[in-house]
Amino acid sequence: MKKHNLELLVGLFVLMGIAAVTYLSLQTGTGSMIGGESYPIEARFANAGGLHTGSSVLLAGVTVGRVEAVAMDPKDYSAIVTMKVSSKLKLPTDSMASVKTSGLIGDKFIALSPGADEAYLAPKSRITLTESAVDMESLIGKMAFGSVDKEKKNQEKEVKTTP
């Protein structure tokens, strides 16, 4: 009888442990543990390539929020990014939002740079200063093919014009 009770207690303990790990995994995955209370802000980008729901929002390298949604504005075909940032964070109205990459081909995230204005962004307001994502493929293509072809053409013109 004692052995049966001990096995039952160990089984309950293991189940509670699995439930706790599952709960923490879900909370971390949704970004709910980032400081409790949060408020939404928006930013408009010409290119938000690679950014997705759940991406981090960083300020000075510290995670202060998560991307809630990435949608397209059908009027001007720009990307509207909705973020939830910690309510402890008060961003000046002239703050800047940039789409950055962690590493050479890593995940995209939003980097916030606070401004110097004395007024703060209200919940559901929009950051007006933005910097879009850098398209690494097009940059590599320009470096590999675009600038080389231009230099060859310029050299050929110089050779033809010099007597």
Secondary structure, 3 states (H helix, E strand, C coil): CHHHHHHHHHHHHHHHHHHHHHHHHHHHHHCCCCCCCEEEEEEEECCCCCCCCCCEEEECCEEEEEEEEEEEECCCCEEEEEEEEECCCCCECCCEEEEEECCCCCCEEEEEECCCCCCECCCCCEECEEECCCCHHHHHHHHHHHHHHHHHHHHHHHHHHCC
